[in-house]
Amino acid sequence: MLNRTRIQTLFLSTVLVLLINACAKNDISKPKSKPYLFLELSKNKSGTLKEKIAYVDSAFNSSKKLPLDSLALAIISRKGILHLNKQQRDSFFYYNHLLAKRSQKMDNKYYKARASFNLGYYYEELTSVPDSAFFYYHLAKKFFSKIGDTVKEGITMKHIAMLQKKTTDFFSAKESLVEALQYLNNSSDKENLASVYNELATNNRKLLNFTDAIKYYKMAIAITDAKSDIISYQNNLATVYKEQGNYNGATNLLRELLSDSLLKKGSTRYARVLHNFAYAQWLRDKKEVLPMFLEALNIRKIKNDKRGQLHSYTNLGEYHAKQNPIKASRYLDTVIQLAKKIKNPRAETDALQLLMQLHPKNIIFKDRYIFLKDSLYKQELKVKTQFAKMRYDDQQEKEQILQLQREKAEEKAALAIQKGQKILFLSLSGFLLIGGVSLYYALRQRYKKEKLKEVYNTEKLISKRLHDELSNDIYSLMAIIEQNPSTDSPYLLDSLEKIYGQTRTISHDHREIAVGESFATELKDTLSAFYNKETTVVVKGLETIAWEKVPDYKCIAIHRSLKEFMVNMKKHSEASLVAVNFKKEGKLLHITYSDNGIGMDEAQKFGVGLNNTGSRIAGIKGRIKFDSGNGHGTKITIIIPY
């Protein structure tokens, strides 16, 4: 079990963290005023306790002349902790009581939580008044909850559980510890998390649930990084083995601890391990262990470890009970006197129980034992009732808060309905406006598409007319026949076949273009038609484009444009190599045509065919760029929204 010194050390480390957090949360780092500077000097680790108290006294006195603020509260809090370090319990109580009053005046929840926690500790460890300790710990938990400090809630619940354990309410203590774990499990505070598991193990041990006790002690050992805590938890684990009757397991573990270099010989912790080792060994084989008992007792006297002395005297009384009842009685009488002095009635009842076995006819022992048991029962019942009432009050308060929240929610709902009606009206108006704009845009787009289709249909009509009216070749042929009626039939046939071929070519050029998934094949066939022994045509990236996602009218415009480039190349450029590259970049489709021909002059760039191509690309919101000069080939770039 953790002794009073260990608990006080853990408490002081906790409040030190609280004090550091106070500086951040309550903005006490103001311009370097005199109280602030004295407060900082009182935190100097290299200073003596006397110097620290002198500095905090100067901070406290100089702050009296200033308005009450968070700095003044921090000074009072620091003063209380330093008085505790000096074992000045009354001053510790006085300044924390003052802190509670002044933080209440400022409605500073952080320092209200601090003061309540410290007063709970005062009544728990320094004066053993469990009902008052319960009251202040309960207040501290509420304040920590209000400021959202779940770690401190968990630590406070651990102390509440320790109070419940002292009043033998082990089941309630386990419930409180489980709640503490909910607050601490996700925190980085391994020390207090391990301490909770240690307390959970101890309560299971008290309920004779040794299996769970062993499990939780081992968890505590595994979690903590503090070597001193590991020794304490292993000592507690050995106690379980001893109470199980596994004396070999207990003595082996305690022997290892005694040989651990971290266990300082002559320390309070060393005395506890040595005493437990002697007691477990005596229970195992009744060997002579008196020297170890007395060594442990002597250390406890030197260290003024009164609770440890109670254990030593009680077990020495038990050790001498059979062979030297008189000596045993003297040790047990000492237990009674010391227990009364430090207000530990439970230790007194344990001693009286042994004395009644030694002196079964002694009525005084029996009466005192009965009186103490009744007093303890009443005290335990009072604490249990008080804690149950606190929980009930908490539940009622939560229900009242929920009721107020429901009422506020209903008010907000009524306001929301009114607001919703206004929003609905505005939304409908907005939707109508957006719908109108969208409809206008859609009609505009539809008009553009229809215009492109109209151009396409016009081209088809032109194709048909050209098919019907092949003027030049037909007129030439007619002129030849008129001038020379006897022209050879083979020549006529060849000319007619040529005209017929031209007709089929024009018709093919202006036929309906396949789009969608078939467009890649359609365009590839069209471009490949210009491949021959004089001209090599290279097409790259055509298959990488998802043409099914490209609108039909854009596919038609691309096809017509590239066809125009290829025709122009065939007629004018004398190119031996043509490259057409397709590439998608973000939401844009880049098409690059290039050849190694003689290039184009300005007249060709603005000819009818290429002019129509420019208009066609502009109609689908694209851009076209010509880069060509005589003798330097031709490069044309088209960029179209994808």
C-alpha positions as CSV (number, residue, x, y, z in Angstrom):
1,M,0.0,0.0,0.0
2,L,1.1,3.6,-0.6
3,N,2.1,5.2,2.7
4,R,1.3,8.8,3.7
5,T,4.6,10.2,2.4
6,R,4.0,8.6,-1.0
7,I,0.4,10.0,-1.2
8,Q,1.7,13.4,-0.2
9,T,4.4,13.3,-2.9
10,L,1.8,12.3,-5.5
11,F,-0.5,15.0,-4.3
12,L,2.3,17.7,-4.4
13,S,3.3,16.6,-8.0
14,T,-0.4,16.9,-9.0
15,V,-0.8,20.4,-7.6
16,L,2.5,21.5,-9.1
17,V,1.1,20.6,-12.5
18,L,-2.1,22.4,-11.6
19,L,-0.1,25.5,-10.7
20,I,1.8,25.4,-14.0
21,N,-1.4,25.1,-15.9
22,A,-2.8,28.0,-13.9
23,C,-0.3,30.3,-15.4
24,A,-1.4,29.4,-18.9
25,K,-5.1,29.2,-18.2
26,N,-5.5,32.3,-16.1
27,D,-3.1,34.7,-17.8
28,I,-1.1,35.6,-14.7
29,S,2.0,36.4,-16.7
30,K,1.3,40.1,-16.8
31,P,3.9,42.9,-17.1
32,K,6.6,42.3,-14.6
33,S,4.9,43.7,-11.5
34,K,6.5,43.2,-8.1
35,P,4.0,40.5,-6.9
36,Y,4.6,38.6,-10.2
37,L,8.4,38.8,-9.8
38,F,8.3,37.5,-6.2
39,L,5.9,34.7,-7.3
40,E,8.4,33.6,-10.0
41,L,11.3,33.7,-7.5
42,S,9.3,31.4,-5.1
43,K,9.3,28.8,-7.9
44,N,13.1,28.7,-8.2
45,K,14.1,25.1,-7.9
46,S,17.6,25.9,-6.6
47,G,16.2,28.0,-3.7
48,T,15.7,26.6,-0.2
49,L,12.2,26.2,1.2
50,K,12.8,29.1,3.6
51,E,13.7,31.4,0.7
52,K,10.7,30.3,-1.3
53,I,8.4,31.0,1.6
54,A,10.0,34.5,2.1
55,Y,9.5,35.3,-1.6
56,V,5.9,34.1,-1.7
57,D,5.2,36.1,1.5
58,S,6.6,39.2,-0.2
59,A,4.4,38.5,-3.2
60,F,1.3,38.0,-1.0
61,N,1.9,41.3,1.0
62,S,2.6,43.4,-2.1
63,S,-0.5,42.0,-3.9
64,K,-2.8,43.2,-1.1
65,K,-2.5,46.8,-2.5
66,L,-3.6,45.6,-5.9
67,P,-7.1,44.7,-7.2
68,L,-8.1,41.0,-6.8
69,D,-7.1,39.1,-10.0
70,S,-5.9,35.7,-11.1
71,L,-2.3,36.7,-10.1
72,A,-3.4,37.2,-6.5
73,L,-5.2,33.8,-6.6
74,A,-2.0,32.2,-8.0
75,I,0.0,33.7,-5.1
76,I,-2.4,32.4,-2.5
77,S,-2.4,29.0,-4.1
78,R,1.4,28.9,-4.1
79,K,1.6,30.0,-0.5
80,G,-0.6,27.2,0.6
81,I,1.5,24.5,-1.1
82,L,4.8,25.8,0.3
83,H,3.3,25.7,3.8
84,L,2.3,22.1,3.2
85,N,5.9,21.4,2.2
86,K,7.0,22.8,5.5
87,Q,4.5,20.5,7.3
88,Q,2.5,23.6,8.4
89,R,-1.0,22.0,8.1
90,D,-3.0,24.8,9.7
91,S,-1.5,27.3,7.3
92,F,-2.1,25.0,4.4
93,F,-5.8,24.9,5.4
94,Y,-6.0,28.6,6.0
95,Y,-4.7,29.7,2.7
96,N,-6.7,27.2,0.7
97,H,-9.8,28.3,2.6
98,L,-8.9,31.9,1.6
99,L,-8.3,30.8,-2.0
100,A,-11.8,29.2,-2.0
101,K,-13.4,32.4,-0.8
102,R,-11.6,34.8,-3.2
103,S,-11.9,32.6,-6.2
104,Q,-15.7,32.4,-5.4
105,K,-15.7,36.2,-5.3
106,M,-14.1,36.3,-8.8
107,D,-16.0,33.3,-10.0
108,N,-12.7,31.8,-11.1
109,K,-13.6,28.1,-11.6
110,Y,-10.1,27.0,-12.1
111,Y,-9.0,28.2,-8.6
112,K,-12.3,27.1,-7.1
113,A,-11.4,23.6,-8.3
114,R,-7.8,24.0,-6.9
115,A,-9.0,25.1,-3.5
116,S,-11.6,22.4,-3.2
117,F,-9.2,19.7,-4.2
118,N,-6.6,20.9,-1.7
119,L,-9.2,21.1,1.1
120,G,-10.3,17.6,0.2
121,Y,-6.7,16.4,0.6
122,Y,-6.4,18.3,3.9
123,Y,-9.5,16.4,5.4
124,E,-8.5,13.1,3.8
125,E,-4.8,12.8,4.7
126,L,-4.0,15.4,7.3
127,T,-7.0,15.3,9.7
128,S,-8.9,12.1,8.7
129,V,-12.4,13.7,8.4
130,P,-13.8,11.6,5.6
131,D,-17.2,13.3,5.3
132,S,-15.6,16.8,4.8
133,A,-13.0,15.3,2.4
134,F,-15.9,13.9,0.4
135,F,-17.6,17.2,0.3
136,Y,-14.6,19.1,-1.0
137,Y,-13.6,16.4,-3.5
138,H,-17.1,16.4,-4.8
139,L,-17.0,20.2,-5.3
140,A,-13.6,19.9,-7.0
141,K,-14.9,17.3,-9.5
142,K,-17.8,19.6,-10.4
143,F,-15.5,22.6,-11.0
144,F,-13.0,20.5,-13.0
145,S,-15.9,19.2,-15.1
146,K,-17.0,22.8,-15.8
147,I,-13.6,23.9,-17.1
148,G,-13.3,20.7,-19.1
149,D,-10.2,19.3,-17.3
150,T,-11.0,15.6,-17.5
151,V,-7.5,14.5,-16.2
152,K,-8.1,16.4,-12.9
153,E,-11.6,14.9,-12.8
154,G,-10.0,11.4,-13.0
155,I,-7.5,12.3,-10.2
156,T,-10.3,13.6,-8.0
157,M,-12.4,10.4,-8.5
158,K,-9.3,8.4,-7.5
159,H,-9.2,10.3,-4.2
160,I,-12.9,9.8,-3.7
161,A,-12.4,6.0,-4.2
162,M,-9.6,6.0,-1.7
163,L,-12.0,7.5,0.9
164,Q,-14.5,4.9,0.1
165,K,-11.9,2.2,0.5
166,K,-11.0,3.6,3.9
167,T,-14.7,3.3,5.0
168,T,-14.7,-0.3,3.7
169,D,-17.1,0.6,0.8
170,F,-15.1,-1.4,-1.6
171,F,-17.8,-1.9,-4.2
172,S,-18.5,1.9,-4.5
173,A,-14.7,2.5,-4.6
174,K,-14.5,0.2,-7.6
175,E,-17.2,2.1,-9.4
176,S,-15.4,5.4,-8.7
177,L,-12.1,4.0,-9.9
178,V,-13.8,2.7,-13.2
179,E,-15.1,6.3,-13.7
180,A,-11.6,7.6,-13.0
181,L,-10.2,5.3,-15.7
182,Q,-12.7,6.8,-18.2
183,Y,-11.1,10.2,-17.7
184,L,-7.5,9.0,-17.5
185,N,-7.2,6.2,-20.1
186,N,-6.6,8.6,-23.0
187,S,-4.3,10.9,-21.1
188,S,-0.5,11.0,-20.9
189,D,-0.6,10.9,-17.1
190,K,0.8,7.5,-16.6
191,E,1.6,8.0,-13.0
192,N,-2.0,8.6,-11.9
193,L,-3.3,6.0,-14.4
194,A,-1.1,3.4,-12.8
195,S,-2.1,4.6,-9.3
196,V,-5.8,4.0,-10.3
197,Y,-5.0,0.5,-11.3
198,N,-3.1,0.0,-8.1
199,E,-6.2,1.2,-6.1
200,L,-8.5,-1.0,-8.2
201,A,-6.3,-4.0,-7.4
202,T,-6.3,-3.2,-3.6
203,N,-10.1,-3.0,-3.6
204,N,-10.4,-6.4,-5.3
205,R,-7.9,-7.8,-2.7
206,K,-10.1,-6.5,0.1
207,L,-13.0,-8.3,-1.5
208,L,-10.9,-11.5,-1.7
209,N,-10.9,-11.3,-5.5
210,F,-7.3,-12.2,-5.8
211,T,-7.3,-13.0,-9.5
212,D,-8.4,-9.5,-10.5
213,A,-6.1,-8.0,-7.8
214,I,-3.1,-9.7,-9.3
215,K,-4.1,-8.6,-12.8
216,Y,-4.5,-5.0,-11.9
217,Y,-1.3,-4.8,-9.9
218,K,0.6,-6.2,-12.9
219,M,-1.1,-3.6,-15.1
220,A,0.0,-0.8,-12.8
221,I,3.5,-2.1,-12.8
222,A,3.5,-2.3,-16.7
223,I,2.1,1.3,-17.1
224,T,4.2,3.4,-14.8
225,D,7.7,4.6,-15.6
226,A,8.5,5.6,-12.0
227,K,10.9,3.1,-10.5
228,S,9.8,3.9,-6.9
229,D,6.1,3.2,-7.9
230,I,7.1,-0.1,-9.4
231,I,8.6,-1.1,-6.1
232,S,5.5,-0.1,-4.2
233,Y,3.2,-2.0,-6.6
234,Q,5.4,-5.1,-6.5
235,N,5.3,-4.9,-2.7
236,N,1.4,-4.8,-2.9
237,L,1.5,-7.7,-5.3
238,A,3.5,-9.7,-2.8
239,T,0.8,-8.9,-0.2
240,V,-1.8,-10.6,-2.4
241,Y,0.4,-13.7,-2.7
242,K,0.7,-13.7,1.1
243,E,-3.0,-13.4,1.6
244,Q,-3.6,-16.2,-1.0
245,G,-1.3,-18.4,1.1
246,N,1.3,-18.4,-1.6
247,Y,4.1,-17.6,0.8
248,N,6.9,-18.8,-1.6
249,G,5.7,-16.4,-4.3
250,A,5.5,-13.5,-1.7
251,T,8.9,-14.1,-0.2
252,N,10.6,-14.6,-3.6
253,L,9.2,-11.3,-4.9
254,L,10.1,-9.4,-1.7
255,R,13.6,-10.9,-1.6
256,E,14.1,-9.5,-5.2
257,L,12.9,-6.1,-4.1
258,L,15.3,-6.0,-1.1
259,S,18.2,-6.7,-3.4
260,D,17.1,-4.0,-5.8
261,S,19.7,-1.1,-5.8
262,L,16.8,1.4,-6.3
263,L,15.4,0.5,-2.9
264,K,17.4,2.7,-0.6
265,K,18.3,1.0,2.6
266,G,17.0,2.9,5.6
267,S,14.1,4.5,3.7
268,T,10.5,4.2,4.7
269,R,9.8,2.0,1.6
270,Y,12.7,-0.3,2.5
271,A,11.2,-0.7,6.0
272,R,7.9,-1.6,4.5
273,V,9.3,-4.2,2.2
274,L,11.6,-5.6,4.9
275,H,8.7,-5.9,7.3
276,N,6.5,-7.6,4.8
277,F,9.3,-10.1,3.9
278,A,9.8,-11.0,7.5
279,Y,6.0,-11.4,8.1
280,A,5.5,-13.6,4.9
281,Q,8.6,-15.7,5.9
282,W,7.2,-16.2,9.5
283,L,3.8,-17.2,8.2
284,R,5.5,-19.7,5.8
285,D,7.7,-21.6,8.2
286,K,7.7,-19.8,11.6
287,K,11.5,-19.0,11.2
288,E,13.2,-16.6,13.5
289,V,12.5,-13.2,11.8
290,L,12.5,-11.0,14.9
291,P,15.7,-9.1,13.9
292,M,14.1,-8.0,10.6
293,F,10.8,-7.0,12.4
294,L,12.8,-4.8,14.8
295,E,15.0,-3.3,12.1
296,A,11.9,-2.3,10.1
297,L,10.4,-0.8,13.3
298,N,13.5,1.1,14.1
299,I,13.6,2.7,10.6
300,R,10.0,3.6,10.9
301,K,10.7,5.4,14.3
302,I,13.6,7.3,12.8
303,K,11.5,8.3,9.8
304,N,8.5,9.1,12.1
305,D,6.3,6.8,10.0
306,K,3.5,6.4,12.5
307,R,1.3,4.3,10.2
308,G,4.2,2.0,9.5
309,Q,4.8,1.7,13.3
310,L,1.2,0.6,13.7
311,H,1.8,-2.4,11.4
312,S,5.1,-3.2,13.1
313,Y,3.6,-3.2,16.6
314,T,0.5,-5.2,15.5
315,N,2.6,-7.9,13.8
316,L,5.1,-8.0,16.7
317,G,2.1,-8.6,19.0
318,E,0.9,-11.4,16.8
319,Y,4.5,-12.8,16.6
320,H,4.8,-13.0,20.5
321,A,1.2,-14.0,21.2
322,K,1.8,-17.7,21.8
323,Q,5.3,-17.7,23.4
324,N,5.3,-14.4,25.3
325,P,1.8,-13.1,25.8
326,I,2.9,-10.3,28.2
327,K,5.3,-8.9,25.6
328,A,2.6,-9.3,22.9
329,S,0.2,-7.3,25.1
330,R,2.8,-4.5,25.5
331,Y,3.2,-4.2,21.7
332,L,-0.6,-4.2,21.2
333,D,-1.1,-1.6,24.0
334,T,1.4,0.6,22.1
335,V,-0.8,0.1,18.9
336,I,-3.8,1.4,20.8
337,Q,-2.1,4.5,22.2
338,L,-0.5,5.4,18.8
339,A,-3.8,4.7,17.0
340,K,-5.7,7.1,19.3
341,K,-3.0,9.7,18.8
342,I,-3.2,9.7,15.0
343,K,-6.9,9.0,15.0
344,N,-6.8,5.5,13.3
345,P,-9.6,3.6,15.0
346,R,-9.4,0.7,12.6
347,A,-5.8,-0.1,13.7
348,E,-7.1,0.1,17.3
349,T,-9.8,-2.5,16.6
350,D,-7.2,-4.8,15.1
351,A,-5.1,-4.6,18.2
352,L,-8.1,-5.1,20.5
353,Q,-9.1,-8.2,18.6
354,L,-5.7,-9.7,19.3
355,L,-5.9,-8.6,22.9
356,M,-9.3,-10.3,23.4
357,Q,-7.7,-13.5,22.2
358,L,-4.9,-13.1,24.8
359,H,-7.3,-12.0,27.6
360,P,-10.7,-13.4,26.8
361,K,-12.1,-12.4,30.2
362,N,-11.1,-8.7,29.9
363,I,-14.4,-6.8,29.6
364,I,-12.7,-3.5,29.0
365,F,-11.2,-4.7,25.8
366,K,-14.5,-6.1,24.6
367,D,-16.5,-2.9,25.5
368,R,-13.9,-0.7,23.7
369,Y,-13.9,-3.0,20.7
370,I,-17.7,-3.0,20.4
371,F,-17.8,0.8,20.9
372,L,-15.2,1.3,18.1
373,K,-16.9,-1.1,15.7
374,D,-20.2,0.8,16.3
375,S,-18.5,4.1,15.7
376,L,-16.8,2.9,12.6
377,Y,-20.0,1.5,11.3
378,K,-21.8,4.8,11.9
379,Q,-19.0,6.7,10.3
380,E,-18.9,4.4,7.3
381,L,-22.7,4.6,6.9
382,K,-22.6,8.4,7.2
383,V,-20.0,8.6,4.4
384,K,-21.8,6.1,2.2
385,T,-25.1,8.0,2.7
386,Q,-23.4,11.3,2.0
387,F,-21.8,10.1,-1.2
388,A,-25.1,8.5,-2.3
389,K,-26.8,11.9,-1.6
390,M,-24.1,13.7,-3.6
391,R,-24.6,11.4,-6.5
392,Y,-28.4,11.9,-6.3
393,D,-28.0,15.6,-6.1
394,D,-25.7,15.5,-9.1
395,Q,-28.3,13.5,-11.0
396,Q,-31.1,15.9,-10.1
397,E,-28.9,18.9,-11.2
398,K,-28.2,17.2,-14.5
399,E,-31.9,16.6,-15.0
400,Q,-32.7,20.2,-14.3
401,I,-30.1,21.3,-16.7
402,L,-31.5,19.0,-19.3
403,Q,-35.0,20.3,-18.7
404,L,-33.8,23.9,-19.1
405,Q,-32.0,22.8,-22.3
406,R,-35.2,21.2,-23.6
407,E,-37.2,24.4,-22.9
408,K,-34.5,26.5,-24.6
409,A,-34.6,24.1,-27.5
410,E,-38.3,24.4,-27.8
411,E,-38.0,28.2,-27.9
412,K,-35.3,28.0,-30.5
413,A,-37.5,25.6,-32.5
414,A,-40.3,28.1,-32.5
415,L,-38.0,30.9,-33.6
416,A,-36.4,28.5,-36.2
417,I,-39.9,27.9,-37.7
418,Q,-40.4,31.6,-38.2
419,K,-36.9,32.0,-39.5
420,G,-37.4,28.9,-41.7
421,Q,-40.5,30.4,-43.3
422,K,-38.5,33.6,-44.2
423,I,-35.7,31.5,-45.5
424,L,-38.1,29.4,-47.5
425,F,-39.5,32.5,-49.2
426,L,-36.1,33.8,-49.9
427,S,-34.9,30.4,-51.1
428,L,-37.8,30.1,-53.5
429,S,-37.1,33.5,-54.9
430,G,-33.4,32.5,-55.2
431,F,-34.3,29.2,-56.9
432,L,-36.5,31.0,-59.4
433,L,-33.7,33.5,-60.2
434,I,-31.2,30.7,-60.5
435,G,-33.6,28.7,-62.6
436,G,-34.2,31.6,-64.9
437,V,-30.5,32.2,-65.4
438,S,-29.9,28.5,-65.9
439,L,-32.7,28.3,-68.4
440,Y,-31.2,31.3,-70.3
441,Y,-27.8,29.7,-70.3
442,A,-29.2,26.3,-71.4
443,L,-31.1,27.9,-74.3
444,R,-28.1,29.9,-75.3
445,Q,-26.0,26.7,-75.4
446,R,-28.7,24.9,-77.3
447,Y,-28.7,27.8,-79.8
448,K,-25.0,27.5,-80.3
449,K,-25.3,23.7,-80.9
450,E,-28.1,24.2,-83.3
451,K,-26.0,26.8,-85.2
452,L,-23.2,24.3,-85.5
453,K,-25.5,21.7,-86.7
454,E,-26.9,24.1,-89.2
455,V,-23.4,24.7,-90.5
456,Y,-22.9,21.0,-90.7
457,N,-26.2,20.6,-92.6
458,T,-25.2,23.4,-94.9
459,E,-22.0,21.6,-95.7
460,K,-23.9,18.5,-96.5
461,L,-26.1,20.5,-98.8
462,I,-23.1,22.0,-100.5
463,S,-21.7,18.5,-100.9
464,K,-24.9,17.4,-102.6
465,R,-25.0,20.4,-104.9
466,L,-21.3,19.8,-105.8
467,H,-22.3,16.2,-106.5
468,D,-25.0,17.4,-108.8
469,E,-23.1,20.2,-110.4
470,L,-19.5,19.2,-111.0
471,S,-19.0,22.3,-113.0
472,N,-15.4,22.5,-114.1
473,D,-14.6,18.9,-115.2
474,I,-18.0,18.3,-116.7
475,Y,-17.9,21.6,-118.6
476,S,-14.4,20.7,-120.0
477,L,-15.5,17.3,-121.1
478,M,-18.5,18.8,-122.8
479,A,-16.4,21.3,-124.6
480,I,-14.1,18.6,-125.9
481,I,-17.0,16.6,-127.2
482,E,-18.5,19.6,-129.0
483,Q,-15.2,20.5,-130.7
484,N,-14.4,16.9,-131.6
485,P,-17.4,14.7,-131.7
486,S,-15.2,11.8,-132.8
487,T,-13.2,11.8,-129.6
488,D,-12.0,8.3,-128.7
489,S,-14.3,6.3,-126.4
490,P,-11.5,5.3,-124.0
491,Y,-10.7,8.9,-123.4
492,L,-14.4,9.7,-122.7
493,L,-14.6,6.7,-120.4
494,D,-11.5,7.8,-118.5
495,S,-12.8,11.3,-118.1
496,L,-16.2,10.2,-116.9
497,E,-14.6,7.7,-114.5
498,K,-12.5,10.6,-113.1
499,I,-15.6,12.8,-112.7
500,Y,-17.4,9.9,-111.0
501,G,-14.5,9.4,-108.6
502,Q,-14.5,13.1,-107.7
503,T,-18.2,12.8,-107.1
504,R,-17.7,9.9,-104.7
505,T,-14.8,11.7,-102.9
506,I,-16.9,14.8,-102.3
507,S,-19.8,12.8,-101.1
508,H,-17.6,10.8,-98.8
509,D,-15.9,13.9,-97.5
510,H,-19.3,15.4,-96.4
511,R,-20.9,12.2,-95.1
512,E,-22.2,11.9,-91.5
513,I,-19.3,11.5,-89.0
514,A,-19.2,8.7,-86.4
515,V,-18.9,10.2,-82.8
516,G,-18.7,8.8,-79.3
517,E,-16.7,5.6,-78.7
518,S,-16.2,5.2,-82.5
519,F,-14.8,8.7,-83.1
520,A,-11.2,7.6,-82.5
521,T,-11.4,5.0,-85.3
522,E,-13.3,7.4,-87.6
523,L,-10.6,10.1,-87.1
524,K,-7.7,7.7,-87.5
525,D,-9.1,6.4,-90.8
526,T,-9.5,9.9,-92.1
527,L,-6.0,10.9,-91.2
528,S,-4.5,7.7,-92.5
529,A,-6.1,8.3,-95.8
530,F,-3.5,10.9,-96.5
531,Y,-0.6,8.5,-95.9
532,N,1.3,7.5,-99.0
533,K,4.8,6.8,-100.3
534,E,5.5,10.6,-100.4
535,T,3.9,11.5,-97.1
536,T,4.2,9.8,-93.7
537,V,1.4,10.6,-91.2
538,V,2.1,9.9,-87.4
539,V,-0.8,10.1,-84.9
540,K,-0.1,10.1,-81.2
541,G,-2.3,10.1,-78.1
542,L,-5.6,9.6,-80.0
543,E,-6.5,6.5,-78.1
544,T,-5.8,8.0,-74.7
545,I,-8.7,10.5,-74.9
546,A,-12.1,9.4,-73.6
547,W,-14.0,10.5,-76.7
548,E,-17.3,9.2,-75.4
549,K,-17.2,12.1,-72.9
550,V,-16.6,14.7,-75.6
551,P,-19.9,16.2,-76.9
552,D,-20.8,15.2,-80.5
553,Y,-20.6,18.8,-81.9
554,K,-17.1,19.1,-80.6
555,C,-16.0,15.9,-82.2
556,I,-17.5,17.1,-85.5
557,A,-15.6,20.4,-85.3
558,I,-12.3,18.6,-84.5
559,H,-12.8,16.2,-87.4
560,R,-13.6,19.0,-89.9
561,S,-10.6,21.1,-88.7
562,L,-8.0,18.4,-88.9
563,K,-9.4,17.3,-92.3
564,E,-9.0,20.9,-93.5
565,F,-5.3,20.9,-92.3
566,M,-4.6,17.6,-94.1
567,V,-6.2,18.8,-97.4
568,N,-4.3,22.1,-97.2
569,M,-1.1,20.1,-96.6
570,K,-1.8,17.9,-99.6
571,K,-2.4,20.8,-101.9
572,H,0.3,23.2,-100.8
573,S,2.9,22.2,-98.2
574,E,4.9,19.4,-100.1
575,A,5.4,17.8,-96.6
576,S,7.0,14.4,-96.3
577,L,6.2,14.1,-92.5
578,V,3.0,15.0,-90.7
579,A,2.5,14.6,-86.9
580,V,-0.9,15.0,-85.1
581,N,-0.6,14.8,-81.2
582,F,-3.5,14.6,-78.7
583,K,-3.0,15.4,-75.0
584,K,-5.4,16.1,-72.1
585,E,-4.1,18.6,-69.5
586,G,-6.6,19.2,-66.7
587,K,-9.9,20.2,-68.2
588,L,-8.4,21.1,-71.6
589,L,-7.7,19.1,-74.7
590,H,-4.6,20.1,-76.6
591,I,-4.4,19.0,-80.3
592,T,-1.1,19.9,-82.2
593,Y,-0.8,19.5,-85.9
594,S,2.8,19.9,-87.4
595,D,4.5,19.2,-90.7
596,N,7.9,19.7,-92.3
597,G,6.5,21.3,-95.5
598,I,7.3,24.7,-97.1
599,G,5.0,26.5,-94.6
600,M,2.2,29.0,-95.3
601,D,2.3,32.6,-96.3
602,E,-0.1,35.2,-94.8
603,A,-2.6,34.8,-97.6
604,Q,-2.9,31.1,-97.0
605,K,-3.4,31.6,-93.2
606,F,-6.4,33.8,-93.9
607,G,-7.8,31.8,-96.8
608,V,-11.4,30.6,-96.8
609,G,-10.7,27.1,-95.6
610,L,-8.6,28.0,-92.6
611,N,-10.8,31.0,-91.8
612,N,-13.8,28.6,-91.5
613,T,-11.7,26.4,-89.3
614,G,-11.0,29.3,-87.0
615,S,-14.7,30.1,-86.7
616,R,-15.5,26.5,-86.1
617,I,-13.1,26.2,-83.2
618,A,-14.3,29.5,-81.7
619,G,-17.8,28.2,-81.9
620,I,-16.9,25.4,-79.4
621,K,-15.1,27.9,-77.1
622,G,-11.7,26.8,-78.2
623,R,-8.5,28.6,-79.3
624,I,-6.4,28.1,-82.4
625,K,-2.8,29.3,-82.9
626,F,-0.9,29.2,-86.3
627,D,2.9,29.1,-86.2
628,S,4.2,28.9,-89.8
629,G,6.5,30.6,-92.2
630,N,7.8,30.0,-95.7
631,G,10.3,27.2,-95.7
632,H,9.9,26.4,-92.0
633,G,7.0,24.0,-91.9
634,T,3.7,24.5,-90.2
635,K,2.5,24.1,-86.6
636,I,-1.1,24.6,-85.6
637,T,-2.3,24.2,-81.9
638,I,-5.9,23.8,-80.9
639,I,-7.0,24.1,-77.3
640,I,-10.6,23.0,-76.5
641,P,-12.5,22.7,-73.1
642,Y,-12.7,19.0,-72.3
